Amino acid sequence: MGMMSGYWGYRQLGRFVERHRRELIKRLQIPKARVPSYSVIRRVMVDLNYEELQLVFNQWSQKYSLIPESEWISVDGKSLKNTVTNYDNAKQNFINCVSAFSHQRKLVLAVLKQLVQAK
């Protein structure tokens, strides 16, 4: 929720949680009314299985995102620089992250991580 609201980084996400503390406790029914600090958020994100998160997110998005033909969807891809191999070669292997975004809804509809292999 923090990232969808424009909060990036562990400290900013910690600020988001603190700022919306009461609402998060109420809506998520958090026991003992304790929300995570930025360091807890960091530990969770470091150990997160992003491939599993991607699958769950896309399943959720497909369930709630029926797109009419008149709606425009933007697709954007980013390569992860630290995954590039063979810098000297014209053909390189790297991991690419692609997302589909609805401008009218201001909503990410799907995310896909893929390995691009040189041929």
N, C-alpha and C positions, 0 to 999 in steps of 0.2 A: 504494500500500500504506500509505503514511503517513497519508493522509487517511482511508482506511477504518479505520485504527487510532486515529483521533481527533486526529491532529496537523494543525493548520491554520496557514497562513502559511509564508513562506519559511524563517524561522529555525527554526521548530518542525520543518518537514520536513527541514532540515539536521541537526537533532538526532536525528531518527528514523533518518536514513541513517547517522550516526556511531554511534548506539547499536546498530544491527543490521548494522554494517559487515561483519563476518566472514561472517554468514549470507547477506547480499546478494551478496558476492563469490563465495561458494561456489555458491549456487543460480542466480544469473544468469550465472555464468562470466565475470565482469568481467576483462578483460585488465589486466595490470600492477597488479592489486589496488588500483585507485584509484576511490573513490566520489566523487560530485559534492558540492561545498560548497553552502551555501544560496544563494550568489550565482549559481552555475551553474543551480540549480533555478529561481531567479527568471527568468533569461534564457530558459530553455526555456519556462516557463509563459507569459511575455509573448508569445512568438512562436508559441504553440501554436494550431493550427486546431481550435477547440472543436467545430465542427460535424462534422468528420471524426472526432474522438475520440468524440463522441456516437454516431455510426453504428457505429464499431468496438466500443465498449462494449456497445451494445444487441445487436449480433450475437453477441458473446461470451456475454452474459447469457442470451440465448434458447437458445443451444446447451447451457448447463449448468444451466438453471433450469426444470425441468419442475415445474409447480405443480399439486398435487392439488386437487380441488374443495373439500376441507375446510379448506384453508389460507386465512387472511385476509391480504389485501393492502391496504395503506394507500396512497392517492395524495395527494400534497401539491404545491401550486403556490406559487411565489414570483414576484412581479413585480420586475423590476430597476428600482429607483427612478430611476437616472440615464438610463433609456431612455424615460421618460414624456415625451410631447409634449402641448402644449395644456393646461397645468395649470389654466387658468381654465375649461375646457370640461368638461361632465359626461361627454362621450364622448372617450376618450383612446387614443392608440396607445402600446404599450409591449411590451417583450420579457418573456415569462413562461417560467420554468423549472419543469417538472413532473417529479416522480419517483415511481416505484412501489417500495414497501418491504415486504418480508416480515418480520413480527415474529418468527415462529417461527425463521427462519434468521438473523435480524439482518443482512439483506442487501438492498442496493439492486438491484432487478431491471431497471429501465430508467430512462432520463433523456431528456427531450425539451425542446428549446428551441423556442419558437414566438413569432411576432410576432402580437400581438393588435391588430387594427385596428378603430377606431371605425366604426360604421355609422349 
